[in-house]
Amino acid sequence: MTDVVQKLWGFCHVLRHDGIDYGDYIEQITYLLFLKMADEREIALPEGFDWKTIKERSGTDLTEFYVDLLRRLGKEEGLLGDIFSGAISRFTNPVNLKRLIYLIDEIEWTGLNVDVKAAAYEGLLEKAASEGKKGAGQYFTPRILIQTIVRCMKPDPRAQKEFTICDPGSGTGGFLMCSYEWLMEETEGALTREDAARIRNRTYYGTELVPRPRRLCLMNLYLHGLEANIYLGDSIYEPDPGKRYDMVLTNPPFGTKGANQAPVRDDFTISTSNKQLNFVQHVMTILKPGGRAAIVLPDNCLFSDQAGEVFEILMDDCDLHTILRLPKGTFTPYSPGVKANVIFFRKGYKTRHVWIYDCRTNIPSITKKERPLTPEHFNEFELCYGSDPNVVTTVEKRAEMAKMTERFKKFAVDEIKKRDYNLDIFWLKDDSLEDAADMPEPEELAGEAITHLEAAINGLQEIMVLLGEGNNDMEPQITQD
């Protein structure tokens, strides 16, 4: 995809002269890629409003037709109309639109054997991030990490008739797409007619706050024959939707940007403005009893002021059996300084011990070119995690693995209680701290400082909220006097 992204990005510079910024450009590409890939896969669209027709147009007739096409598809019933709802053309120069159509048409996208639209979208976002473009901080989970999580979780809808999978921060749909691709590999595409119909319409669910990623998510899944239910809304600030799922796989948005106030939800035991901790509480709510979850979380969620309170409840209501500490730089180039983890738990089973795999200490930081993230980074972790997705029969096998690698260690729940449920646990000696010549890169040190500062900011915000509530409580008394 590298060469393809390079071509698309190069054309983005041309389009800026037409008043189209990189965000609008990426969105226009998603529309055109969808039309081209639908044509390649012989997916029926309204007659006269498809890729073959748009290729035949030119001049002002092309730009006018493109506007009509988007409007027409947006009026379709069902998922197709949902995908193109509100779609608007940003092209005023027909020459630029025609050149982009030629550029897309010369490639057979469905033959590239990758999640093409997401790869193009994310590749362009990487370009924007590397050039410091405003808004490029909206980043997505690396496919290699998603695939590792999916292989561990084994999201198999054949396990039970009403099996459902949800990503409450779905983005471009990476977790849902990889879950479906895993199923296709496991079954070699051989599903019963009943299973195929159910999986197509009633298995994959999600919520996304931002319209562009949601649109791309719907397109991706639609092109793979899935009519997923992706709700446009806010997972944590809207009331409990009521629906429950067998599995949740998600990477909630990082950072402190947002409402900076605690959601008003009866199902949230701990009142906090920390978005990621609220996502943890939300996932606990939407999981069915016995349901399983994997959540990507930044380091500060393991040690910040209210993290202990949230994890105390989590470990009482769920079996928090595994934590994976991710390599430094996993989210390069979007936010190379972010340190993150994946927590795995099962609802309805108390935590007895937590297994932690350290995939960070003494592992070189991930970079875009010299040291990219590869499947080999997680091979040993997958062996340690074990083949049982419910993690019921793997205790002895995990103990054997712990003897073979010092990166995998078990901590009893009593040990964690003594730490006030602080899960920021290290046991390996960091060689870089002993050797001044091998000190971490400046961006790593800055990223670590930012992580601790964000935790401190969250704590201060909680104090401000409490002070505000106190003032509000006093105001009526003063009025009454």
HELIX and SHEET records of a PDB file:
HELIX    1   1 THR A    2  ARG A   16  1                                  15    
HELIX    2   2 TYR A   22  GLU A   40  1                                  19    
HELIX    3   3 TRP A   51  GLU A   56  1                                   6    
HELIX    4   4 GLY A   59  GLY A   74  1                                  16    
HELIX    5   5 GLY A   78  PHE A   84  1                                   7    
HELIX    6   6 PRO A   94  ASP A  105  1                                  12    
HELIX    7   7 TRP A  109  GLY A  111  5                                   3    
HELIX    8   8 VAL A  116  SER A  130  1                                  15    
HELIX    9   9 ARG A  143  MET A  153  1                                  11    
HELIX   10  10 PRO A  157  ALA A  159  5                                   3    
HELIX   11  11 GLY A  174  THR A  187  1                                  14    
HELIX   12  12 ARG A  193  ARG A  202  1                                  10    
HELIX   13  13 PRO A  211  LEU A  223  1                                  13    
HELIX   14  14 LYS A  275  ILE A  286  1                                  12    
HELIX   15  15 ASN A  300  PHE A  303  1                                   4    
HELIX   16  16 ALA A  307  ASP A  317  1                                  11    
HELIX   17  17 PRO A  375  PHE A  378  5                                   4    
HELIX   18  18 ASN A  379  TYR A  385  1                                   7    
HELIX   19  19 VAL A  395  MET A  404  1                                  10    
HELIX   20  20 VAL A  413  LYS A  418  1                                   6    
HELIX   21  21 ASP A  431  LEU A  433  5                                   3    
HELIX   22  22 ALA A  436  ASP A  438  5                                   3    
HELIX   23  23 PRO A  442  GLN A  480  1                                  39    
SHEET    1   A 9 ASN A 229  LEU A 232  0                                        
SHEET    2   A 9 TYR A 204  GLU A 208  1                                        
SHEET    3   A 9 ILE A 165  ASP A 167  1                                        
SHEET    4   A 9 TYR A 245  THR A 250  1                                        
SHEET    5   A 9 LEU A 287  PRO A 298  1                                        
SHEET    6   A 9 ALA A 340  LYS A 347 -1                                        
SHEET    7   A 9 CYS A 318  ARG A 325 -1                                        
SHEET    8   A 9 HIS A 353  ASP A 358  1                                        
SHEET    9   A 9 PHE A 408  ALA A 412 -1                                        
END                                                                             
